[in-house]
Every structure is written in C-alpha cells, then in structure tokens.
C-alpha cells in the first residue's frame, strides 16, 4: 500500500491545465498498463533486477556510438546507467514517466531490433508527440512544464516579470543547431530560454521549467506478447 501511494504521488499529481500537452495513453492496452506499473515500481525502489527484465535484447542509448555496438544489452544498460542508486538516470526515468506515454503505429525496421514487434508502440514523455508534430509542420517549439511560470523581461531574476506561462508549446530563440539558445545570468548559475508568445510578446523563462531539461526518451514495443524497452535514448550533442 505504501509503494502504491508513493507511485501515485510521483506520477499522478497533475493539474487539468497540463492535459493540453501531457496525456497518458497507457490505458489503451491492458498489458502495457501492467508493464508501466512494474516499471514505476522498479524506479521507486531502484530495483535493477526488475528494471533489467523490462529491457529488450538490445537498447538504443546515447552511448551506442562509443560504448555499445548497435544497441546496448540489458546488462550494459544497467552497468553504464543504473549501477548506483545515486545515478542520475533513476531521476531521469522518473521525470520521463511523470509526463506520461503517448502511442503511435511504427512499422519501421531498426538495425538494433532483431525481431518483429507489434505495430503499436508507446513513447515517453508524451508531450514529444506534439512537439514532433509541430516540427513536421515547420515550427520549432519547446514545452513549458509547469503552471504560472514567470516570463521575465531579461534573463535576470531582478528584471520585470512580463506575464506568466503555463503548460503548453512555445516558440523559442534557437542556436545554430536549431536547439534552444541558452542564456546565463547570476554568475552563470542560472540558465534561461527566450520565448516568443503567440501574441508577439518576448521574454525569458528559467530553463528548469522547460522540456529542454529532460534529455532522454523511452520507446517501448511488444515482442511475442511482452512489452520491452527498446530505447532509453538521448540525442547526440545533448
């Protein structure tokens, strides 16, 4: 009962406003719902044995190019990312799941996936689906992950608060790689992103309130009736 309470608090405490970009479609497949509960329990207790059992034979990660060849084995993923209960990847997994799973059909073949999987897959965090749809439409967007987040006139806490922004997608000032440009202040301790609202207002928001701080995503596919994690992936350069 205690474990259920912890999981409920960690993963289910969202306001109605968050539903515009954050939604969880885990309920559309009973087997996946059971998989997600097991994954949440593994994260809450930092149980590497349970977590390892949820990985596919090969898992695509950010380290593949210099650590693993064509995806990491479950043992390698645990070794490189989850050996210590203090490893940041436990917190990353918690953050990823906090924002739910979206679903889509995926019939593409991947070199690291050596078996055929069902066409329905799940990906987290869920807001990536909307961000990617915007990208396909030629619009670069970043998600604000919070309610009533201050938008400042300059990238400084002492500057004027222009307005407030909440859960949603916003245009941002991009760098040469089309990623959000990072502005610093307070002796380079704080990081900021410059946003442009739909009404043309421009301002700065603390980077920690944006999707820019969650660098990894999960992809889960079903093989022979079992859901398995096939990606714990971080884009190159992140």
N, C-alpha and C positions, 0 to 999 in steps of 0.2 A: 504493500500500500504506500509506503514511504517513497519507494522508487517511482511509482506511478505519479505521485504528487510532484516530485522533482521534475520529471519529464513534462508534466502538464504545465508547470510554471515556466520552464525553459522554452518550450516550443509553441505554446498556445496563447500567449499573452499579447494579442494584437488588438488595436482599435479598429473600428469599422472603416476608418479612413484608409488603412493600409490595403484594403481589398482592391483598390484601383489598380495597383501594380503587383500585389502579392496575393497569391492564391495557392491553395494546395489541392491537387487533383488525386492525391493518394487513394481517396475513397472509391475511385472508379474501378479498382482491381483489388479484390479481397486478399489475394496472395501478396500483392505489393504492400498493402497496408500492414500485414503481418511482418513483412521484411523490414518496413520502416520502424516498427515498434522494436524489433530486435536490434536494429542499428542504433536507435535512440538509447536503448539500454546499454549497449556496448560503449557508447560515448559517455553516458552519465557515470558509468562505473569504470571507464577507461580500461576495458577488458580486451586485451589484444587477441585472445583466443577467439572470442565471438566475432570481433571485427575481421580477423583473418578469414574466417569461414564465409564472410559475405563478399569477399573479393573473387572476381573471375580469375581464370588461369593466368591471364596477362592483364595488367592495368596500365593505362596510359597516364603518365605523370609528367611534371615539368622536368624531371631529371633524366628522362629517357635518352636524350642525346649524348650524355656523358656518363651515365651510371648504368642504365639498363638498355639492352638491345631489343628494339621492337616491343616495348612494354615491360613493366616490372612484374615479377612473380609476387604472389601474396607475401611470401617470406621477405622479399626485398622491400616491399612497401612498408611492412612493419619495421624492418631494420632501419630504413632510412628516415622514416617519418614518425613512428609511434613507439619506439623502444622505451622511451622515458615518459612517465605520466605527466611530466612538466613540459613535454614537447608542445610547441605552439600549434601543431596540426590538430591536436584534440580540440582546441578552441576554434580553429578554422572549421572543422567538421560541424561543431555545434552551431556556429554562425550560419553556415550553409543551410543546414536543416531548418534553422529557425525561420527562414523565409520560404519554406515550402517547396514542393515538387510540381513542375508542370509536365504535361505529357505531349508526345507527338509521335508520328509514324516515321520510322527510319529504316529504309531498306538498303542503305549504302553498305558496301563491304569495306572493312578496315583490315590492314595487314596484321595488327596485333590480336584481332578476334578470329580465332581459328575454327569456330563452329558457327553454324547458322543460329540466329536468335529470332524470337518473335518480333514482328514489325513495331509493336507498341513499346516505347521506351519512356523512362522518366528522367528528368533533369532538374538539378537544383543548383543555385537558388532560382525560384520560379520567375522572378522578375526579368531574368535573362531572355526569356522568350519574347517579352515586349520590347526589350532593348534591341534584340536582333531583328525583330520585325521593323523597327524604326530604321535600323541600319540598312536593311534591304530597300527601304523607301528613300534612302539617301539622306537620312537625318541622324546625326550623331547625338546620342542622349546619355545622360547619367541619371541614376535613380537617387532620390533623397530617401533615406531610411529613418524616418522619424517624424514626429508631429511638432508643428510650431518651431521650426529651426530658424534661428536668426540669420537674416541676409544683411551683411554689413556693406557700408559704402566703400570701405577699403579693407585690405587684408590685415586688420589690426583690431583687437578686442576693444580698444578705446575709441574706435570710429563709430559713426552713427549707424544704428540699426534702421535699415530702409523699410523692411517688411519681414514677413515670416513665410517660410515654405514648409510644406508637409509632403508625405508620401506621394511620389509622382515622378515623372520623367521631365528633365530639363536640359536645354542646350547648354553647352559649356565652351569655354575658351580652350582650344586644342593646341597641342605642340606639333612639332614636325612629323611625329608618328601618328597623329590624329588621336592621341590619348589626351586625357585631361591635363592641362598645364598646371603644375604645382607652384603655388606662390607661398613664400615663407615669411614669417614675422616673429616677433618676440624672441630675438636671438636664434632664429631658425628652429625654434622648438615647435611651433605650430605650423601646420600645413593647411592651405586654403585652395579652393576651386572657385573660379569665376563663372557665374551662371548668367544666362540671359533668359528672362521670363517671357511668356507669350505676349505680354503687353509691352515688351521692349525694355523693361527695367533691367539693369545690370547690377550685380553685386557679388559679394564674396561669402562663401559658406565654408565652415570648417570641414576639411576632407574626411574626418572621422564620422561624419553624418551621411556619407555617400557610399554608393556601391563600389567606389574605387578602392575601398579598403579590404574588400573581400576578393582575393586574387584567384581563388580556385573554384572549380565547379565539379559537380558529380554527375555522372551518367550511369544509369542502371538499366540493364537489359535482361531478358528472360531466356534462359537456356534449359531446354528439356524440363520445363515446369518450375525452374528455380530462378529467382531474381538474384543477379550478381552485379557488383560494381565493376564497370569496365573503364571508367575514367575518374581519376582524382587529379584534375588537370589544372595547370597554371600556364597561361600564355607566355611565350618567350618574351623576355625583356621586362616582365613584371617584377 
